[in-house]
Each structure stands twice: as C-alpha cells, then as structure tokens.
C-alpha cells in the first residue's frame, strides 16, 4: 500500500502592506499550498490571497495590497 504524505505548516503568517510597508501577523483560516490563502487579520477581518508567479500570495482590502510568503513549513508525515 502506498503511503500518503501530509505537509504541516504554521497556523500564522506575516503580511506586509505594499502601500505603507507595515507588517502584521495574521491567523490562517484556509491554506492551499501554491494556490490560495485565507487569513484573519486582527481577529476579525478576513483577507483572501492568491499565489502568484513571484512565489508569494497577494490580496487586497480597503484599497491596500498585502503580500506574504505564506505559512512556514514545519515538516511532513506519512501514513
């Protein structure tokens, strides 16, 4: 039987606003590696980001653009 690999990532990531260069921590709500990322900012604001060819996630809210490399990879497990 073939073993299935599961990747594990942190539950938070750092967002950077490209308009004012401010950084903030965000909680990850949903993550699809190299596809999309949905985060909660300041415990109440949901932000959806898409993966780009520049290997980062990009999204916008209230006229501001935010980027992140995504959550840090913690390791893999096999079943």
TIPA-637476 format. One record per residue (C-alpha): x, z, y; residue in one letter. Coordinates in nm, 2 decimals, decimal comma, padded with zeros to 4 digits. Each point is the difference from the previous one (the first is absolute). Example, Ala and Ser with C-alpha at 12.3 -4.5 7.8 and 13.67 -1.06 7.14 Angstrom:
2
@X=01,23 Z=00,78 Y=-00,45 base=a
@X=00,14 Z=-00,07 Y=00,34 base=s
This chain:
79
@X=00,00 Z=00,00 Y=00,00 base=x
@X=00,13 Z=-00,09 Y=00,35 base=x
@X=00,06 Z=00,28 Y=00,24 base=x
@X=-00,16 Z=-00,01 Y=00,34 base=x
@X=00,20 Z=00,08 Y=00,31 base=x
@X=-00,15 Z=00,21 Y=00,28 base=x
@X=00,18 Z=00,02 Y=00,34 base=x
@X=-00,03 Z=00,32 Y=00,20 base=x
@X=00,02 Z=00,02 Y=00,38 base=x
@X=-00,01 Z=00,27 Y=00,27 base=x
@X=-00,35 Z=00,08 Y=00,14 base=x
@X=00,11 Z=-00,04 Y=00,36 base=x
@X=00,19 Z=-00,25 Y=00,20 base=x
@X=00,14 Z=-00,05 Y=00,36 base=x
@X=-00,18 Z=-00,24 Y=00,23 base=x
@X=00,17 Z=-00,15 Y=00,31 base=x
@X=-00,20 Z=-00,14 Y=00,29 base=x
@X=00,17 Z=-00,32 Y=00,11 base=x
@X=-00,15 Z=00,03 Y=00,35 base=x
@X=00,15 Z=00,34 Y=00,10 base=x
@X=00,25 Z=00,06 Y=-00,28 base=x
@X=-00,17 Z=00,33 Y=-00,09 base=x
@X=00,01 Z=00,12 Y=-00,36 base=x
@X=-00,26 Z=00,21 Y=-00,19 base=x
@X=-00,06 Z=00,12 Y=-00,35 base=x
@X=-00,30 Z=-00,14 Y=-00,19 base=x
@X=-00,17 Z=00,10 Y=-00,33 base=x
@X=-00,04 Z=-00,29 Y=-00,25 base=x
@X=-00,36 Z=-00,06 Y=-00,10 base=x
@X=00,05 Z=-00,32 Y=-00,21 base=x
@X=00,31 Z=-00,19 Y=-00,08 base=x
@X=00,06 Z=-00,33 Y=-00,17 base=x
@X=00,37 Z=-00,07 Y=-00,02 base=x
@X=00,11 Z=-00,31 Y=00,19 base=x
@X=-00,37 Z=-00,07 Y=00,09 base=x
@X=-00,18 Z=00,26 Y=00,21 base=x
@X=00,00 Z=00,35 Y=00,12 base=x
@X=-00,27 Z=00,22 Y=00,15 base=x
@X=00,10 Z=00,32 Y=00,18 base=x
@X=-00,16 Z=00,29 Y=00,18 base=x
@X=00,16 Z=00,08 Y=00,33 base=x
@X=-00,03 Z=00,35 Y=00,15 base=x
@X=-00,24 Z=00,10 Y=-00,28 base=x
@X=-00,29 Z=-00,21 Y=00,13 base=x
@X=00,08 Z=-00,37 Y=00,10 base=x
@X=00,02 Z=-00,26 Y=-00,28 base=x
@X=00,24 Z=-00,29 Y=00,04 base=x
@X=00,03 Z=-00,30 Y=-00,23 base=x
@X=00,34 Z=-00,18 Y=-00,02 base=x
@X=00,10 Z=-00,32 Y=-00,18 base=x
@X=00,33 Z=-00,08 Y=-00,16 base=x
@X=00,20 Z=-00,28 Y=00,18 base=x
@X=00,28 Z=-00,24 Y=-00,09 base=x
@X=00,23 Z=00,24 Y=00,20 base=x
@X=-00,05 Z=00,26 Y=-00,28 base=x
@X=-00,20 Z=00,25 Y=00,21 base=x
@X=-00,37 Z=00,09 Y=00,05 base=x
@X=-00,16 Z=-00,09 Y=00,33 base=x
@X=-00,33 Z=00,10 Y=00,15 base=x
@X=-00,17 Z=00,05 Y=00,34 base=x
@X=-00,23 Z=00,25 Y=00,15 base=x
@X=-00,13 Z=00,05 Y=00,36 base=x
@X=00,21 Z=-00,29 Y=00,12 base=x
@X=00,33 Z=00,15 Y=-00,14 base=x
@X=00,20 Z=-00,14 Y=-00,29 base=x
@X=00,15 Z=00,22 Y=-00,27 base=x
@X=00,26 Z=-00,07 Y=-00,27 base=x
@X=00,14 Z=00,19 Y=-00,30 base=x
@X=00,22 Z=-00,07 Y=-00,29 base=x
@X=-00,26 Z=00,19 Y=-00,21 base=x
@X=00,03 Z=00,31 Y=-00,21 base=x
@X=00,33 Z=00,09 Y=-00,16 base=x
@X=00,04 Z=-00,08 Y=-00,37 base=x
@X=00,03 Z=00,31 Y=-00,21 base=x
@X=00,05 Z=-00,15 Y=-00,34 base=x
@X=-00,17 Z=-00,16 Y=-00,31 base=x
@X=-00,15 Z=00,14 Y=-00,31 base=x
@X=-00,09 Z=-00,18 Y=-00,33 base=x
@X=-00,29 Z=00,05 Y=-00,23 base=x
